[in-house]
Amino acid sequence: MLYLSPPHMSGKELEYVKKVFESNYIAPLGEYVDKFEKSIKNYTGAKNSLAVINATAALHLALRVLGIAQNDKVLVSSFTFIGGVAPVMYQGAEPVFIDADAYWQMDVNLLEDALKKEKPKAVILAHLYGQVGKIEDIAYLCKKYGVFLIEDAAESLGALYNGKHSGTFGDFGVFSFNGNKILTTSGGGMLVSDNDKWIKKAKFLSTQAKEPYPWYEHETYGYNYRMSNVLAAIGVGQMEVIEKRVKRKREIFEIYKKELGTIAEFMPEIKNSRGNRWLTTLLFKDKDPFEVMDNLYKHNIESRPLWKPMHLQPLFRNTKSYINGKSEAFFKKGLCLPSGTAMNDDTVRRICDIVKSV
Ligand SMILES: Cc1ncc(COP(=O)(O)O)c(C=O)c1O
């Protein structure tokens, strides 16, 4: 089976994991956790970082540190994956969904409308499919209305706007290293922020909120969210090739665009930005994406519909949303194509031939 975005190792990971075994720091923490956190800081320019078990946990910590609690409203991208929304529910807070714009990212006008009417505490903005939208405008609006901005950069490690990394515009950013992301640690996440007090608090909460006593003393409850040294060693090996991976993802996108540009529209890239093209995603002009998906599957090729917008999910039937119809239309016409960086050009063209033949 040719998967959508399978892991692609650099070749160094096993060596680093071996070092972890030799040191016997198999248990949580150890030098590779520090190294992995440092490599993310160096690469993204974030001042502080915290390695955790996944991006969902990282988002949860951000909300908890910011004091988002029961009955608080959080404005969230509707066109996204549930992992970017579930932490709002963990906190007993109320999500309010904001639809997408022509770049498939959070719509600034709808956001401003909701900021005025809803009096939210925070915004969680997804950089969807590795793309940055109007992030500077959104960061400006959040400041203007006194609302925290959390960037769900789970899919967008390596994406830039005006040379600045996604995940570093807001109060917090989170990255995911799950199995299908541009880099993987098998499962993992990173919380970043320029505010060192917040990251210290998140670290405290991520290790069961233990007070500094010889015994276990607790004034509040925390979570068991820290990343293990073994997985961090994989992350260190992966970070060595991040720019190579972004380059290859973008090359794969260009081949698809050249081959399928007459039968489909591709997710546009906003001026002065560089997406990481985590997945090549398109909107068919005439073809039925589900028929294309079935045909690819018959050839042992995985493809996937776009994210079903949150405001259309049964779970959020009664949730307030600011909608313009865009993400619903994207969902109906769109498809994610295989975008694994180990794939060669001929394989990409073979996929295109099958798509064209449907
Ligand atoms: C937009 C988005 N947010 C959050 C997540 C959750 O990340 P994780 O699986 O690391 O918890 C993912 C991916 O899984 C995602 O694509």
PDBQT file of the ligand as one rigid body, heavy atoms in Angstrom, charges set to zero:
ROOT
HETATM    1  C1  LIG A 401      -4.533  20.325  12.594  1.00  0.00    +0.000 C 
HETATM    2  C2  LIG A 401      -4.187  19.285  13.614  1.00  0.00    +0.000 A 
HETATM    3  N1  LIG A 401      -4.325  19.585  14.917  1.00  0.00    +0.000 NA
HETATM    4  C3  LIG A 401      -3.990  18.710  15.874  1.00  0.00    +0.000 A 
HETATM    5  C4  LIG A 401      -3.520  17.460  15.563  1.00  0.00    +0.000 A 
HETATM    6  C5  LIG A 401      -3.222  16.524  16.674  1.00  0.00    +0.000 C 
HETATM    7  O1  LIG A 401      -1.879  16.132  16.689  1.00  0.00    +0.000 OA
HETATM    8  P1  LIG A 401      -1.431  14.848  17.525  1.00  0.00    +0.000 P 
HETATM    9  O2  LIG A 401      -1.856  13.651  16.723  1.00  0.00    +0.000 OA
HETATM   10  O3  LIG A 401       0.046  14.966  17.626  1.00  0.00    +0.000 OA
HETATM   11  O4  LIG A 401      -2.116  14.912  18.839  1.00  0.00    +0.000 OA
HETATM   12  C6  LIG A 401      -3.354  17.092  14.214  1.00  0.00    +0.000 A 
HETATM   13  C7  LIG A 401      -2.834  15.796  13.758  1.00  0.00    +0.000 C 
HETATM   14  O5  LIG A 401      -2.910  14.749  14.195  1.00  0.00    +0.000 OA
HETATM   15  C8  LIG A 401      -3.721  18.017  13.213  1.00  0.00    +0.000 A 
HETATM   16  O6  LIG A 401      -3.617  17.695  11.924  1.00  0.00    +0.000 OA
ENDROOT
TORSDOF 0
